[in-house]
């Protein structure tokens, strides 16, 4: 049975609520916001480098360690926070977690119990290598372990260029033992149905070039986790499942040390979530390959959806800075991705950064629609959906990022795209839509499109949002009988010597209702 899984991250609740919500009823309200007929599991994340509760093991610190509740915003814990707004958010997080502890309320105990009351399966999700804020070495988020052991970081031999350089290196036994201490506490302490190890926060766990040796170490690590989970399962009289979040492509996961296929062969995991990292939702993950490689039919395979959508890496960063970093999915793009993933064989649609505020869909109606429609094929197909070309944002060191966009076409240069739509529609209308870039002033009438060899005529462009890199959107109607189940090939040629710059490409389907 398909459905939704949703990840509630380690900071959202505490930064998005006022202190008067730090009560049992306030905690329950969060679960109420996520409960839907399609929601099967909610995964609560208590940690990045620190945890949001008072730990019993001596290695991890609570988020409020070093906090003076009567002190000013400028107290040492918040050193390096640059703006008043930024101060207020961290202080709110720290203060609210501290306040719950002062009241004797463990939020995760409340959430787990209430989620089960709502007939939804409660999980804990552990971030295995979170490095938020490492550009500020004094950040309140950082653990004593990370601060005092720079030699255990992934790239200690040169200056930090990107955040993954400062991640912990699981090639060190001490790092693995440090993480195992928290895993054991989660399993000992919380009455959960499953524990997810989130290897995609932040996805790089070994010194560059040491990933092959690291692959064997992580498999041994996963065996230790499974062994301890089995021990706790025997005590409780029911199985505690183990899940993992890994890169979207099997060989990418393997080459980064996360050999999820080997883990299934050894029966170390029960759930695999394949996912991009953060930069974009990935709309063309190789589900069929995963299914072929996973021999155990009892493994739950989930397709992870991120909140952002981007057509190529430089969109809004290097080539098009005016567009900005952030462009969110709408319910139509979510439904499109979900339809494709479910049709290809995933058991769950996994929502990451789809929380009820802060990192969420801008339109609240869209958000509720996604919670009620995106987890099952029939419901997702019953409403308008957009199948958008994106890319895979995670790759091993030294490997390039393949992208279909941007693309150029003129009278002698063909632009060609493959888009997977799941089941072809049996009614309604469909369009091919291109988003043009800086040459968006070229006449749309001089641009041609075919789908699966059938000519598409120019049509009115629907009033829907496009990534800010798009200067003009051009739509073509698709003949009713032209679409395939699964993949569809779009071809485009211009009629002039000047080229059209295509920065966005999609198939939009609007069923008849």
Secondary structure as the mmCIF struct_conf table of DSSP 4:
data_model
#
loop_
_struct_conf.conf_type_id
_struct_conf.id
_struct_conf.beg_label_comp_id
_struct_conf.beg_label_asym_id
_struct_conf.beg_label_seq_id
_struct_conf.end_label_comp_id
_struct_conf.end_label_asym_id
_struct_conf.end_label_seq_id
STRN STRN1 UNK A 4 UNK A 8
BEND BEND1 UNK A 10 UNK A 11
HELX_RH_AL_P HELX_RH_AL_P1 UNK A 12 UNK A 16
BEND BEND2 UNK A 17 UNK A 17
HELX_RH_3T_P HELX_RH_3T_P1 UNK A 19 UNK A 21
BEND BEND3 UNK A 23 UNK A 23
HELX_RH_AL_P HELX_RH_AL_P2 UNK A 24 UNK A 34
TURN_TY1_P TURN_TY1_P1 UNK A 37 UNK A 38
STRN STRN2 UNK A 39 UNK A 44
STRN STRN3 UNK A 47 UNK A 47
BEND BEND4 UNK A 48 UNK A 50
STRN STRN4 UNK A 51 UNK A 51
BEND BEND5 UNK A 52 UNK A 53
BEND BEND6 UNK A 56 UNK A 59
STRN STRN5 UNK A 62 UNK A 62
TURN_TY1_P TURN_TY1_P2 UNK A 63 UNK A 66
TURN_TY1_P TURN_TY1_P3 UNK A 69 UNK A 70
BEND BEND7 UNK A 71 UNK A 71
TURN_TY1_P TURN_TY1_P4 UNK A 73 UNK A 74
BEND BEND8 UNK A 75 UNK A 75
HELX_RH_3T_P HELX_RH_3T_P2 UNK A 76 UNK A 78
TURN_TY1_P TURN_TY1_P5 UNK A 79 UNK A 80
BEND BEND9 UNK A 83 UNK A 83
HELX_RH_AL_P HELX_RH_AL_P3 UNK A 84 UNK A 102
TURN_TY1_P TURN_TY1_P6 UNK A 103 UNK A 104
HELX_RH_AL_P HELX_RH_AL_P4 UNK A 107 UNK A 117
TURN_TY1_P TURN_TY1_P7 UNK A 118 UNK A 119
STRN STRN6 UNK A 121 UNK A 127
BEND BEND10 UNK A 128 UNK A 129
TURN_TY1_P TURN_TY1_P8 UNK A 132 UNK A 135
BEND BEND11 UNK A 136 UNK A 136
TURN_TY1_P TURN_TY1_P9 UNK A 137 UNK A 138
TURN_TY1_P TURN_TY1_P10 UNK A 140 UNK A 141
HELX_RH_AL_P HELX_RH_AL_P5 UNK A 144 UNK A 148
HELX_RH_3T_P HELX_RH_3T_P3 UNK A 150 UNK A 152
STRN STRN7 UNK A 153 UNK A 153
TURN_TY1_P TURN_TY1_P11 UNK A 154 UNK A 155
BEND BEND12 UNK A 157 UNK A 158
BEND BEND13 UNK A 162 UNK A 162
HELX_RH_3T_P HELX_RH_3T_P4 UNK A 163 UNK A 166
BEND BEND14 UNK A 167 UNK A 167
STRN STRN8 UNK A 168 UNK A 168
TURN_TY1_P TURN_TY1_P12 UNK A 170 UNK A 171
BEND BEND15 UNK A 172 UNK A 172
HELX_RH_AL_P HELX_RH_AL_P6 UNK A 173 UNK A 189
BEND BEND16 UNK A 193 UNK A 193
STRN STRN9 UNK A 194 UNK A 198
TURN_TY1_P TURN_TY1_P13 UNK A 199 UNK A 202
BEND BEND17 UNK A 206 UNK A 206
TURN_TY1_P TURN_TY1_P14 UNK A 208 UNK A 209
HELX_RH_AL_P HELX_RH_AL_P7 UNK A 211 UNK A 236
TURN_TY1_P TURN_TY1_P15 UNK A 237 UNK A 237
BEND BEND18 UNK A 238 UNK A 238
HELX_LH_PP_P HELX_LH_PP_P1 UNK A 239 UNK A 240
STRN STRN10 UNK A 241 UNK A 247
BEND BEND19 UNK A 248 UNK A 249
HELX_RH_AL_P HELX_RH_AL_P8 UNK A 250 UNK A 255
TURN_TY1_P TURN_TY1_P16 UNK A 256 UNK A 257
HELX_RH_AL_P HELX_RH_AL_P9 UNK A 260 UNK A 265
TURN_TY1_P TURN_TY1_P17 UNK A 266 UNK A 267
BEND BEND20 UNK A 270 UNK A 270
STRN STRN11 UNK A 271 UNK A 275
BEND BEND21 UNK A 278 UNK A 280
BEND BEND22 UNK A 283 UNK A 283
HELX_RH_AL_P HELX_RH_AL_P10 UNK A 287 UNK A 293
TURN_TY1_P TURN_TY1_P18 UNK A 297 UNK A 298
BEND BEND23 UNK A 299 UNK A 299
STRN STRN12 UNK A 300 UNK A 305
BEND BEND24 UNK A 307 UNK A 307
STRN STRN13 UNK A 308 UNK A 308
BEND BEND25 UNK A 311 UNK A 312
TURN_TY1_P TURN_TY1_P19 UNK A 313 UNK A 317
BEND BEND26 UNK A 318 UNK A 318
TURN_TY1_P TURN_TY1_P20 UNK A 319 UNK A 320
HELX_RH_3T_P HELX_RH_3T_P5 UNK A 321 UNK A 323
BEND BEND27 UNK A 325 UNK A 325
STRN STRN14 UNK A 328 UNK A 328
HELX_RH_AL_P HELX_RH_AL_P11 UNK A 331 UNK A 344
TURN_TY1_P TURN_TY1_P21 UNK A 345 UNK A 345
BEND BEND28 UNK A 347 UNK A 347
STRN STRN15 UNK A 348 UNK A 352
BEND BEND29 UNK A 353 UNK A 353
BEND BEND30 UNK A 356 UNK A 360
BEND BEND31 UNK A 362 UNK A 363
HELX_RH_AL_P HELX_RH_AL_P12 UNK A 364 UNK A 373
TURN_TY1_P TURN_TY1_P22 UNK A 374 UNK A 375
BEND BEND32 UNK A 376 UNK A 376
HELX_RH_AL_P HELX_RH_AL_P13 UNK A 377 UNK A 381
TURN_TY1_P TURN_TY1_P23 UNK A 382 UNK A 382
BEND BEND33 UNK A 383 UNK A 383
STRN STRN16 UNK A 385 UNK A 388
TURN_TY1_P TURN_TY1_P24 UNK A 397 UNK A 398
BEND BEND34 UNK A 406 UNK A 406
STRN STRN17 UNK A 407 UNK A 409
BEND BEND35 UNK A 411 UNK A 412
STRN STRN18 UNK A 415 UNK A 420
BEND BEND36 UNK A 422 UNK A 423
HELX_LH_PP_P HELX_LH_PP_P2 UNK A 424 UNK A 425
BEND BEND37 UNK A 426 UNK A 428
STRN STRN19 UNK A 429 UNK A 436
TURN_TY1_P TURN_TY1_P25 UNK A 438 UNK A 441
BEND BEND38 UNK A 442 UNK A 442
HELX_RH_3T_P HELX_RH_3T_P6 UNK A 444 UNK A 446
STRN STRN20 UNK A 447 UNK A 451
TURN_TY1_P TURN_TY1_P26 UNK A 452 UNK A 453
STRN STRN21 UNK A 454 UNK A 459
HELX_LH_PP_P HELX_LH_PP_P3 UNK A 460 UNK A 462
BEND BEND39 UNK A 463 UNK A 463
TURN_TY1_P TURN_TY1_P27 UNK A 468 UNK A 469
BEND BEND40 UNK A 471 UNK A 471
STRN STRN22 UNK A 472 UNK A 477
HELX_LH_PP_P HELX_LH_PP_P4 UNK A 478 UNK A 479
TURN_TY1_P TURN_TY1_P28 UNK A 480 UNK A 481
HELX_LH_PP_P HELX_LH_PP_P5 UNK A 483 UNK A 484
BEND BEND41 UNK A 485 UNK A 486
STRN STRN23 UNK A 487 UNK A 494
BEND BEND42 UNK A 495 UNK A 498
HELX_LH_PP_P HELX_LH_PP_P6 UNK A 499 UNK A 499
STRN STRN24 UNK A 500 UNK A 510
#
